[in-house]
Amino acid sequence: MNEEEMKKRLDVLRTEHRDLDAAIDALSGAGSTDQLQIARLKKRKLRLKDQISMIEDYLIPDIIA
């Protein structure tokens, strides 16, 4: 994957992460009794966060002072 593709992938992941956050809030706010579904969405959201972090770490190199 080149840098441009990684940036596009990062945008997609961030959008999906925001969408999952909204879905979790909606289910929780509606008093949903489907805790298993909410837990699955939260796990998916955490996996996305990890993927986002990995790509950001690759795109933004550490600066050694």
KOLSEGU-535802 format. One line per field, with one value per atom (N, C-alpha, C): residue number from 1; residue in one letter; atom name; z, x, y. Coordinates in steps of 0.001 Angstrom, whole numbers, plus 524288, in hexadecimal, padded with zeros to 5 digits. Layout:
BEGIN
i <- c(NUM; ...) .
aa <- c(a; ...) .
at <- c(CA; ...) .
up <- c(Z; ...) .
east <- c(X; ...) .
north <- c(Y; ...) .
end
This chain:
BEGIN
i <- c(1; 1; 1; 2; 2; 2; 3; 3; 3; 4; 4; 4; 5; 5; 5; 6; 6; 6; 7; 7; 7; 8; 8; 8; 9; 9; 9; 10; 10; 10; 11; 11; 11; 12; 12; 12; 13; 13; 13; 14; 14; 14; 15; 15; 15; 16; 16; 16; 17; 17; 17; 18; 18; 18; 19; 19; 19; 20; 20; 20; 21; 21; 21; 22; 22; 22; 23; 23; 23; 24; 24; 24; 25; 25; 25; 26; 26; 26; 27; 27; 27; 28; 28; 28; 29; 29; 29; 30; 30; 30; 31; 31; 31; 32; 32; 32; 33; 33; 33; 34; 34; 34; 35; 35; 35; 36; 36; 36; 37; 37; 37; 38; 38; 38; 39; 39; 39; 40; 40; 40; 41; 41; 41; 42; 42; 42; 43; 43; 43; 44; 44; 44; 45; 45; 45; 46; 46; 46; 47; 47; 47; 48; 48; 48; 49; 49; 49; 50; 50; 50; 51; 51; 51; 52; 52; 52; 53; 53; 53; 54; 54; 54; 55; 55; 55; 56; 56; 56; 57; 57; 57; 58; 58; 58; 59; 59; 59; 60; 60; 60; 61; 61; 61; 62; 62; 62; 63; 63; 63; 64; 64; 64; 65; 65; 65) .
aa <- c(m; m; m; n; n; n; e; e; e; e; e; e; e; e; e; m; m; m; k; k; k; k; k; k; r; r; r; l; l; l; d; d; d; v; v; v; l; l; l; r; r; r; t; t; t; e; e; e; h; h; h; r; r; r; d; d; d; l; l; l; d; d; d; a; a; a; a; a; a; i; i; i; d; d; d; a; a; a; l; l; l; s; s; s; g; g; g; a; a; a; g; g; g; s; s; s; t; t; t; d; d; d; q; q; q; l; l; l; q; q; q; i; i; i; a; a; a; r; r; r; l; l; l; k; k; k; k; k; k; r; r; r; k; k; k; l; l; l; r; r; r; l; l; l; k; k; k; d; d; d; q; q; q; i; i; i; s; s; s; m; m; m; i; i; i; e; e; e; d; d; d; y; y; y; l; l; l; i; i; i; p; p; p; d; d; d; i; i; i; i; i; i; a; a; a) .
at <- c(N; CA; C; N; CA; C; N; CA; C; N; CA; C; N; CA; C; N; CA; C; N; CA; C; N; CA; C; N; CA; C; N; CA; C; N; CA; C; N; CA; C; N; CA; C; N; CA; C; N; CA; C; N; CA; C; N; CA; C; N; CA; C; N; CA; C; N; CA; C; N; CA; C; N; CA; C; N; CA; C; N; CA; C; N; CA; C; N; CA; C; N; CA; C; N; CA; C; N; CA; C; N; CA; C; N; CA; C; N; CA; C; N; CA; C; N; CA; C; N; CA; C; N; CA; C; N; CA; C; N; CA; C; N; CA; C; N; CA; C; N; CA; C; N; CA; C; N; CA; C; N; CA; C; N; CA; C; N; CA; C; N; CA; C; N; CA; C; N; CA; C; N; CA; C; N; CA; C; N; CA; C; N; CA; C; N; CA; C; N; CA; C; N; CA; C; N; CA; C; N; CA; C; N; CA; C; N; CA; C; N; CA; C; N; CA; C; N; CA; C; N; CA; C; N; CA; C) .
up <- c(80000; 80000; 80000; 7FC85; 7FC98; 80050; 800F5; 804D5; 8039B; 7FEAB; 7FD1E; 7FE54; 7FD3F; 7FE70; 80451; 8074B; 80CF8; 80F16; 80CD0; 80E7F; 80D4F; 808C7; 80766; 80B16; 80C34; 80FD6; 81541; 816E4; 81BEC; 81C2D; 81801; 817D4; 81841; 8158E; 815C2; 81B44; 81DB0; 822FA; 826E6; 82661; 829ED; 82955; 8247D; 8238B; 825F0; 82526; 82766; 82D5C; 82F99; 83542; 8375B; 834B4; 8364C; 835CB; 83191; 830C1; 83503; 83674; 83AAA; 83FD7; 840CD; 84597; 845C3; 84166; 84125; 841EA; 83F9D; 84023; 845CC; 84855; 84DD2; 8513B; 8504B; 85347; 85267; 84D8C; 84C58; 84F03; 84ED2; 8515D; 8574B; 85976; 85F1D; 860CE; 85DD2; 85F19; 85E85; 85B0A; 85A20; 85E2F; 861B7; 865BF; 86397; 85FC4; 85D52; 8614F; 8610B; 86493; 86207; 85D3E; 85A70; 85BC7; 86071; 86240; 85F1E; 85D0B; 859DE; 854E6; 85273; 84DBC; 84EFA; 85347; 854D6; 855E5; 85883; 8599E; 85493; 850D3; 84BCB; 848FE; 84926; 846A2; 84952; 84E73; 85151; 85008; 84F7C; 84E0B; 8489A; 8450B; 83FAE; 83FB7; 842E9; 84355; 8455F; 84930; 84B42; 84729; 8440E; 83FDE; 83BE5; 83AA1; 836FA; 83937; 83E41; 840C8; 84075; 84134; 840C9; 83B42; 8375A; 831ED; 830A2; 8328D; 831AF; 83412; 838CA; 83B72; 8387B; 8367E; 83393; 82EB0; 82BD6; 8270C; 8285B; 82C64; 82DF1; 82F96; 83275; 83415; 82F64; 82B66; 826B6; 823AD; 82348; 82025; 822DD; 82815; 82B06; 82DE7; 82BA9; 82E0F; 83336; 836A4; 83B9C; 83A92; 83D71; 83CF4; 841B8; 840C1; 84500; 8460C; 84AD1; 84C2D; 84D72) .
east <- c(80349; 80000; 80378; 80257; 80567; 802E6; 8056F; 803B8; 7FE46; 7FD33; 7F810; 7F3B2; 7F4A1; 7F0BE; 7EFDF; 7F421; 7F3AD; 7F06D; 7F10D; 7EDF8; 7E834; 7E70F; 7E19B; 7DF50; 7E257; 7E09F; 7DFA9; 7E305; 7E274; 7DD5A; 7DC0A; 7D71C; 7D26D; 7D2A5; 7CE65; 7CDD1; 7D22D; 7D20D; 7CFE9; 7D187; 7CF93; 7C9B1; 7C7D3; 7C234; 7BF38; 7C126; 7BE9B; 7BEAF; 7C2F4; 7C368; 7BF41; 7BE9C; 7BA9A; 7B523; 7B43B; 7AF1E; 7ADE7; 7B1C7; 7B0FF; 7AFE7; 7B29B; 7B1BC; 7AC16; 7AA2C; 7A4C8; 7A0EC; 7A211; 79E99; 79E6C; 7A2EA; 7A320; 7A001; 7A0C1; 79DDA; 797FA; 7966A; 790DD; 78E84; 79146; 78F4F; 78F10; 79319; 79335; 78F0C; 78E6D; 78A9C; 78507; 78422; 77EE1; 77D63; 780F1; 77FD2; 77FB5; 78307; 78339; 784C8; 7821F; 78369; 78731; 788C8; 78C5C; 79202; 7939F; 798E2; 79D19; 79BCF; 79F94; 7A0E0; 79CF5; 79DCA; 7A11A; 79FEC; 7A2F2; 7A8A1; 7A96B; 7AEBE; 7B1B1; 7AF1D; 7B1A8; 7B32D; 7AFB9; 7B0EC; 7B590; 7B5CC; 7BA25; 7BF49; 7BF30; 7C3F2; 7C5BF; 7C206; 7C351; 7C5B7; 7C376; 7C56E; 7CB0D; 7CC3A; 7D190; 7D566; 7D3B2; 7D71A; 7D83C; 7D437; 7D502; 7D8D9; 7D850; 7DBD9; 7E175; 7E243; 7E789; 7E9A9; 7E664; 7E811; 7E95A; 7E620; 7E714; 7EC52; 7ED53; 7F23D; 7F6F3; 7F688; 7FAE3; 7FC19; 7F817; 7F8F4; 7FB17; 7F8F0; 7FAEB; 8009E; 8020B; 80780; 80B11; 80933; 80C62; 80CEC; 80899; 808A4; 80B71; 80B56; 80DCA; 81278; 81716; 81BB9; 81D20; 81F7A; 82158; 825EB; 82604; 82A52; 82DD4; 8329E; 83658; 838FB; 83860; 83A80; 8403F) .
north <- c(7FB68; 80000; 804D9; 80877; 80D42; 81130; 81599; 8196F; 81B94; 81C85; 81E9E; 81AB7; 815C3; 811BC; 81147; 811E5; 81196; 81620; 81ABD; 81F43; 81E6F; 81C3B; 81B1B; 81709; 812FD; 80EE6; 81132; 814C2; 81756; 81A6E; 81D28; 82010; 81C69; 81803; 8142D; 811FD; 810AF; 80E88; 8127E; 8175E; 81B6A; 81C30; 81C10; 81C99; 8180F; 81361; 80EC9; 80EFE; 810EA; 81166; 81537; 819A7; 81D78; 81B32; 81846; 815DB; 811E4; 80ECE; 80B04; 80DC8; 81209; 81501; 816F6; 818F1; 81AD3; 81652; 811D3; 80D4E; 80B67; 80B4B; 809A3; 80D70; 8127D; 81668; 815E1; 814EE; 81468; 80F9F; 80B42; 80687; 80728; 80989; 80A4E; 80E38; 81257; 81661; 8148F; 810DA; 80EDA; 80AC3; 809AD; 805CE; 8004D; 7FF57; 7FA32; 7F609; 7F1B0; 7ED5E; 7E98D; 7EAAB; 7E736; 7E8A3; 7E730; 7E874; 7E5AD; 7E125; 7DE49; 7E15B; 7E390; 7E6AB; 7EB80; 7EE08; 7F2A5; 7F120; 7ECBF; 7EAED; 7E9C3; 7E76F; 7E64C; 7EB4D; 7EF29; 7F425; 7F6C6; 7F672; 7F8C7; 7F60C; 7F0E3; 7EE00; 7EF8C; 7F00C; 7F1A8; 7F71F; 7FA89; 7FFDE; 7FFE4; 7FC8F; 7FC39; 7FA30; 7F656; 7F459; 7F8A4; 7FBB6; 80009; 803FF; 8051D; 808D7; 806F0; 801DE; 7FFA7; 80031; 7FF23; 7FFA0; 8054D; 808E7; 80E7A; 81003; 80E41; 80F85; 80D69; 808A2; 80652; 80989; 80B0B; 80E0E; 81373; 815F8; 81B1D; 81ACC; 816BA; 81617; 8157B; 812C5; 81206; 81722; 81A10; 81ED9; 8235F; 82368; 8279E; 8254E; 825E4; 82380; 82633; 8232B; 8253B; 828DF; 82D24; 830D6; 8302B; 82EC1; 82E04; 8333B; 8351B; 83A3F; 839ED) .
end
